[in-house]
Amino acid sequence: MKFLSSSKLLIASIITISINAQAAIFITPQSPEINAAAYVVLDYNSGITLASSNPHTRRIPASLAKLMTAYVIFQLIHDGRASLDDEVRISKKAWQTGGSKSFVEVGKKIKLETLLQGMIIQSGNDSAVALAEHIAGTEGTFATYMNEYARKLGMQDSRFENASGLPHADQYTTAADMAILAAATIRDFPQFYPWYSQKEFTYHGIKQRNRNKLLWSDHTVDGLKTGFTKKAGYNLVASANRVNMRLISVVLGSTSVAARSSQTQRILDYGFRFFETQTLADFSKQIPISGAIKDTLNIGSVGTASFTLSRGQFKLSDQVIQLDDEVSAPISKGDKIGKLLIQFEGKTTASIPLVALEDVKQAGFFSRMLEKIGF
């Protein structure tokens, strides 16, 4: 996909492409206040936080811990260290685990895939414990996996002590960390993410519904997970895909099932209504180069870059190529050249690195001398 052509492009040591913004007025209201302990709304593609309250305050995850449990197992499946077809023996400990259940039977062997779905859709604590024991021998050892993967993902304010999320004095997370985990799940395991949108699951003749009520009331919501204990309150991590944007919301410590759903809906609607995300892919531009065997150099972005602006601003924005220095040969492919700035009314709203897309050799001495004296 090419860069959207709504805004203009310029170059120089600053190169600018400009559109007359005229007297356009953009009003982005303050983020909503909701009756919850903490929340975050994150744009999945750009990684920009659109709204938050107490995003780094430690809270009890409750069953949101199962998001980490599932992430670990997904990763081990990806690495070939576990399989959806594994036969998992149900221990007495797993069978006796309290709280929400998939109703697995002690001593029985059940496919890992079935237990994963029971944990994700039904929030089965017994399934979570059985999976942890199958992977690591004990739930405590499995928690080591959880904490190591959390560290790798950058979840700096989270600690896990069990796979189910049942109360533990040393288990905690934050709204910001849960948003990181949700984004990683969607990004790293698209083959498994659809399970989080499944509305019900039947095991042992017992049909149970997904506790994420937004799956029924908002067709753009397609995951992720709820959680509840008396101390944690009502938690909900959700993601919605709407108007060419994916947002992730986290609400922690809400007051009821209905409240966490309505609060999540409110902050998602805020993000979609007042912001937009644009994507830059395969952007390239020819710029002048001195001292080279050719007159121009192809520069561009690496991979895909996304950025988030107030809704409606992009088509009135300028694209400015800002070069780090005068561009002269020799140049190697991949050399950093500068950046593409997205600017609105003179203020930079996004910055995307630009690199050389080709090797360019230095011209001979005589050619360079002629260039210097203007021939």
C-alpha positions as CSV (number, residue, x, y, z in Angstrom):
1,M,0.0,0.0,0.0
2,K,1.4,3.4,-1.0
3,F,1.4,6.4,1.3
4,L,-2.0,8.0,1.2
5,S,-1.9,11.0,-1.1
6,S,-4.2,13.3,0.8
7,S,-1.3,15.4,2.1
8,K,1.5,17.0,0.2
9,L,5.3,16.3,0.1
10,L,8.4,18.6,0.3
11,I,12.2,18.1,0.5
12,A,15.3,20.2,1.4
13,S,17.5,19.9,4.3
14,I,13.9,20.3,4.9
15,I,11.7,19.3,2.0
16,T,8.0,20.1,2.4
17,I,4.7,19.2,0.9
18,S,2.0,21.5,2.0
19,I,-1.8,21.8,1.9
20,N,-3.5,25.0,3.0
21,A,-5.2,24.0,6.3
22,Q,-7.2,27.2,6.0
23,A,-8.9,27.8,9.3
24,A,-9.7,24.2,10.1
25,I,-10.8,23.7,13.7
26,F,-10.2,20.4,15.5
27,I,-11.5,19.9,18.9
28,T,-10.4,16.7,20.7
29,P,-12.1,16.6,24.1
30,Q,-10.4,15.4,27.2
31,S,-10.5,11.6,27.7
32,P,-13.5,10.2,29.4
33,E,-13.8,9.9,33.2
34,I,-15.1,6.5,34.2
35,N,-15.8,4.8,37.5
36,A,-12.9,2.3,37.3
37,A,-9.5,2.1,39.1
38,A,-7.5,2.3,35.8
39,Y,-7.9,2.2,32.1
40,V,-6.0,2.5,28.8
41,V,-7.1,2.9,25.2
42,L,-4.2,2.0,22.8
43,D,-4.0,2.2,19.0
44,Y,-2.8,-1.3,18.0
45,N,-1.0,-0.2,14.8
46,S,0.8,2.9,15.9
47,G,1.2,1.9,19.5
48,I,0.0,5.4,20.6
49,T,-2.0,5.6,23.9
50,L,-5.1,7.7,23.1
51,A,-6.5,7.9,26.6
52,S,-5.6,6.6,30.0
53,S,-6.2,6.9,33.8
54,N,-3.7,5.4,36.2
55,P,-2.2,3.2,33.5
56,H,0.8,2.2,35.6
57,T,-1.0,1.6,38.9
58,R,-0.6,-2.0,40.0
59,R,-3.9,-3.9,40.1
60,I,-5.0,-7.5,40.7
61,P,-5.3,-9.2,37.3
62,A,-7.8,-11.9,38.3
63,S,-8.6,-14.0,35.2
64,L,-6.7,-11.6,33.0
65,A,-3.7,-13.7,34.0
66,K,-5.0,-16.3,31.6
67,L,-4.0,-14.0,28.8
68,M,-0.4,-14.5,29.8
69,T,-1.0,-18.2,30.3
70,A,-2.4,-18.5,26.8
71,Y,0.5,-16.4,25.3
72,V,3.1,-18.7,26.8
73,I,1.4,-21.8,25.4
74,F,0.9,-20.2,22.0
75,Q,4.6,-19.4,22.0
76,L,5.6,-23.0,23.0
77,I,3.4,-24.4,20.2
78,H,5.0,-22.0,17.8
79,D,8.4,-23.2,18.9
80,G,7.5,-26.8,18.5
81,R,7.7,-27.6,22.3
82,A,3.9,-28.2,22.6
83,S,1.1,-29.3,20.3
84,L,-2.6,-28.7,20.0
85,D,-2.8,-32.5,19.8
86,D,-1.0,-33.1,23.1
87,E,-2.9,-35.4,25.5
88,V,-3.1,-33.6,28.9
89,R,-3.7,-35.7,32.0
90,I,-6.0,-33.9,34.5
91,S,-4.5,-33.9,38.0
92,K,-6.4,-33.9,41.2
93,K,-5.2,-30.3,41.9
94,A,-6.5,-29.1,38.5
95,W,-9.8,-30.9,39.1
96,Q,-10.2,-29.4,42.6
97,T,-9.3,-25.8,41.5
98,G,-12.2,-23.5,42.5
99,G,-13.8,-20.6,40.7
100,S,-14.9,-20.7,37.1
101,K,-14.6,-24.2,35.6
102,S,-14.5,-26.1,32.4
103,F,-15.6,-29.2,34.4
104,V,-12.7,-31.4,33.4
105,E,-12.5,-34.9,35.1
106,V,-9.6,-36.0,37.3
107,G,-7.4,-38.7,35.7
108,K,-8.8,-38.1,32.2
109,K,-6.7,-37.2,29.2
110,I,-7.9,-34.2,27.3
111,K,-6.5,-32.6,24.1
112,L,-4.5,-29.5,24.8
113,E,-6.6,-27.6,22.2
114,T,-9.8,-28.4,24.1
115,L,-8.3,-27.1,27.3
116,L,-7.0,-24.0,25.7
117,Q,-10.5,-23.2,24.3
118,G,-12.0,-23.9,27.7
119,M,-9.6,-21.5,29.4
120,I,-10.0,-18.8,26.8
121,I,-13.8,-18.9,26.2
122,Q,-15.1,-20.3,29.5
123,S,-12.3,-18.9,31.7
124,G,-11.9,-22.4,33.2
125,N,-9.4,-22.3,36.1
126,D,-9.2,-26.1,36.0
127,S,-8.1,-25.9,32.4
128,A,-5.5,-23.3,33.2
129,V,-4.0,-25.4,36.0
130,A,-4.0,-28.5,33.8
131,L,-2.2,-26.7,31.0
132,A,0.4,-25.2,33.3
133,E,1.2,-28.6,34.8
134,H,1.4,-30.2,31.4
135,I,3.9,-27.6,30.1
136,A,6.0,-27.1,33.2
137,G,5.3,-29.9,35.7
138,T,4.0,-27.5,38.3
139,E,2.0,-24.3,38.3
140,G,4.8,-22.6,40.1
141,T,7.3,-23.5,37.4
142,F,4.9,-22.4,34.7
143,A,4.7,-19.0,36.4
144,T,8.4,-18.6,35.8
145,Y,7.6,-18.9,32.0
146,M,4.9,-16.3,32.4
147,N,7.2,-13.8,34.1
148,E,10.0,-14.3,31.6
149,Y,7.7,-13.7,28.6
150,A,6.2,-10.7,30.3
151,R,9.7,-9.3,30.8
152,K,10.5,-9.9,27.1
153,L,7.3,-8.1,26.1
154,G,8.2,-5.0,28.2
155,M,5.5,-5.6,30.8
156,Q,7.6,-3.9,33.5
157,D,4.9,-3.7,36.2
158,S,3.5,-7.2,36.1
159,R,4.2,-10.3,38.2
160,F,2.4,-13.7,37.9
161,E,2.3,-16.4,40.5
162,N,-0.3,-18.8,39.0
163,A,-1.9,-19.7,35.6
164,S,-5.5,-19.1,36.6
165,G,-5.4,-15.6,38.1
166,L,-6.9,-16.9,41.4
167,P,-5.9,-14.6,44.3
168,H,-2.2,-14.4,45.3
169,A,-0.6,-11.7,47.4
170,D,2.3,-11.2,45.0
171,Q,0.4,-11.2,41.7
172,Y,-0.3,-7.9,40.0
173,T,-0.4,-6.1,36.6
174,T,-1.3,-2.7,35.2
175,A,-3.6,-1.4,32.5
176,A,-0.6,-0.4,30.4
177,D,0.9,-3.9,30.7
178,M,-2.3,-5.6,29.8
179,A,-2.6,-3.5,26.6
180,I,1.0,-4.6,25.7
181,L,0.0,-8.2,26.2
182,A,-3.2,-7.9,24.2
183,A,-1.4,-6.3,21.3
184,A,1.3,-9.0,21.4
185,T,-1.4,-11.7,21.3
186,I,-3.1,-10.2,18.2
187,R,0.2,-9.5,16.5
188,D,2.1,-12.7,17.2
189,F,-0.7,-15.3,17.1
190,P,-3.3,-14.3,14.5
191,Q,-4.2,-18.0,14.1
192,F,-5.3,-18.3,17.7
193,Y,-6.7,-14.9,18.3
194,P,-10.2,-15.8,16.8
195,W,-10.8,-18.0,19.8
196,Y,-11.2,-14.8,21.9
197,S,-14.2,-13.9,19.8
198,Q,-16.0,-17.2,20.2
199,K,-19.2,-16.6,22.1
200,E,-19.6,-20.1,23.7
201,F,-17.9,-23.4,24.2
202,T,-19.3,-26.8,25.1
203,Y,-17.4,-29.4,27.0
204,H,-18.7,-32.5,28.8
205,G,-22.2,-31.6,27.7
206,I,-22.0,-28.2,29.5
207,K,-22.4,-25.1,27.3
208,Q,-20.9,-21.9,28.7
209,R,-20.9,-18.4,27.2
210,N,-18.0,-16.1,26.8
211,R,-18.2,-13.5,29.6
212,N,-17.3,-10.6,27.3
213,K,-20.7,-9.1,26.7
214,L,-19.5,-6.7,24.1
215,L,-19.2,-9.6,21.7
216,W,-23.0,-9.5,21.4
217,S,-23.6,-5.8,21.6
218,D,-20.8,-4.4,19.3
219,H,-20.0,-6.4,16.2
220,T,-16.6,-4.6,15.9
221,V,-15.4,-6.1,19.2
222,D,-13.5,-9.4,18.5
223,G,-11.8,-10.3,21.8
224,L,-10.2,-10.6,24.5
225,K,-10.8,-11.4,28.2
226,T,-12.7,-10.6,31.4
227,G,-11.6,-11.1,35.0
228,F,-13.2,-10.7,38.4
229,T,-12.4,-11.2,42.1
230,K,-13.8,-9.2,45.0
231,K,-10.5,-7.4,45.5
232,A,-9.7,-6.9,41.8
233,G,-13.2,-5.7,40.9
234,Y,-14.5,-6.2,37.3
235,N,-11.8,-6.2,34.6
236,L,-12.1,-6.3,30.9
237,V,-9.5,-6.3,28.1
238,A,-11.1,-5.8,24.7
239,S,-10.2,-5.1,21.1
240,A,-12.3,-3.6,18.3
241,N,-11.6,-3.1,14.6
242,R,-13.5,-0.2,13.1
243,V,-13.0,2.5,10.4
244,N,-9.6,1.1,9.4
245,M,-8.3,1.2,13.0
246,R,-7.8,-1.4,15.7
247,L,-8.0,-0.2,19.2
248,I,-7.2,-2.1,22.4
249,S,-9.0,-1.1,25.7
250,V,-8.2,-2.2,29.2
251,V,-10.6,-1.4,32.1
252,L,-9.5,-2.5,35.6
253,G,-11.4,-2.3,38.9
254,S,-14.8,-1.5,37.6
255,T,-17.9,-2.0,39.7
256,S,-20.0,-4.6,37.9
257,V,-20.3,-6.7,34.7
258,A,-22.6,-4.1,33.1
259,A,-20.3,-1.2,34.2
260,R,-17.1,-2.7,32.7
261,S,-18.9,-3.3,29.4
262,S,-20.4,0.2,29.2
263,Q,-17.2,1.8,30.3
264,T,-15.2,-0.1,27.7
265,Q,-17.7,0.8,25.0
266,R,-17.4,4.5,26.0
267,I,-13.6,4.7,25.8
268,L,-13.5,2.7,22.6
269,D,-16.1,5.0,21.0
270,Y,-14.0,8.0,22.2
271,G,-10.9,6.6,20.5
272,F,-12.7,5.9,17.2
273,R,-14.6,9.1,17.1
274,F,-11.7,11.6,17.7
275,F,-8.7,9.8,16.2
276,E,-7.5,8.3,13.0
277,T,-4.6,6.0,12.1
278,Q,-2.8,6.2,8.8
279,T,-0.3,3.7,7.4
280,L,2.9,4.3,5.4
281,A,4.1,1.4,3.4
282,D,6.7,1.2,0.7
283,F,7.2,5.0,0.7
284,S,10.0,6.1,-1.6
285,K,11.3,9.3,-3.1
286,Q,14.2,10.4,-5.3
287,I,16.4,13.1,-3.8
288,P,19.5,14.9,-5.3
289,I,22.9,13.4,-4.3
290,S,26.3,15.0,-4.8
291,G,29.7,13.5,-5.6
292,A,28.0,10.4,-7.1
293,I,28.0,8.5,-10.4
294,K,24.3,9.4,-10.7
295,D,22.3,12.5,-9.9
296,T,19.7,11.1,-7.6
297,L,19.3,8.7,-4.7
298,N,16.2,6.5,-3.9
299,I,15.3,6.8,-0.2
300,G,12.3,5.4,1.6
301,S,10.8,3.9,4.7
302,V,11.6,0.4,6.0
303,G,8.7,-1.9,6.4
304,T,5.3,-0.4,7.4
305,A,4.9,2.6,9.8
306,S,1.6,3.8,11.3
307,F,0.8,7.0,13.1
308,T,-2.3,8.4,14.8
309,L,-3.7,11.9,14.5
310,S,-6.8,13.7,15.5
311,R,-9.5,12.6,13.1
312,G,-9.5,14.7,9.9
313,Q,-6.0,16.2,10.4
314,F,-4.2,14.0,8.0
315,K,-5.7,15.4,4.8
316,L,-4.7,18.9,5.9
317,S,-1.2,17.9,7.0
318,D,2.2,18.5,5.4
319,Q,4.7,15.7,4.6
320,V,8.3,17.0,5.2
321,I,11.4,15.1,4.3
322,Q,14.1,16.3,6.7
323,L,17.6,15.2,5.8
324,D,20.2,14.6,8.5
325,D,23.0,16.1,6.4
326,E,23.9,17.0,2.8
327,V,23.6,13.7,0.9
328,S,26.8,12.8,-0.8
329,A,28.3,9.6,-2.1
330,P,29.4,7.0,-1.3
331,I,26.1,5.7,0.1
332,S,25.2,2.2,1.2
333,K,21.8,0.7,1.1
334,G,20.2,1.0,4.5
335,D,22.2,4.1,5.5
336,K,20.0,6.4,7.6
337,I,19.3,9.5,5.5
338,G,16.7,11.5,7.5
339,K,13.1,11.3,8.4
340,L,9.6,11.9,7.0
341,L,7.7,14.3,9.3
342,I,3.9,14.6,9.3
343,Q,3.1,18.1,10.3
344,F,-0.1,19.9,11.1
345,E,0.0,23.7,11.4
346,G,3.8,23.6,11.8
347,K,3.7,21.0,14.6
348,T,5.2,17.5,14.0
349,T,2.6,14.8,14.8
350,A,4.6,11.8,13.5
351,S,8.2,11.0,12.5
352,I,9.2,8.1,10.3
353,P,12.9,7.2,9.7
354,L,14.1,7.2,6.0
355,V,17.0,5.2,4.7
356,A,18.9,4.7,1.4
357,L,17.2,2.1,-0.8
358,E,20.3,1.5,-2.9
359,D,24.1,1.7,-3.1
360,V,25.5,4.7,-4.8
361,K,29.2,4.8,-5.6
362,Q,31.3,7.9,-5.4
363,A,32.1,9.6,-8.7
364,G,35.7,9.9,-9.9
365,F,37.9,12.7,-8.7
366,F,37.7,14.7,-11.9
367,S,33.9,14.5,-12.0
368,R,33.7,15.7,-8.4
369,M,35.9,18.7,-9.2
370,L,33.7,19.7,-12.1
371,E,30.6,19.4,-9.9
372,K,32.2,21.6,-7.3
373,I,32.9,24.4,-9.7
374,G,29.5,24.2,-11.3
375,F,30.2,22.3,-14.6
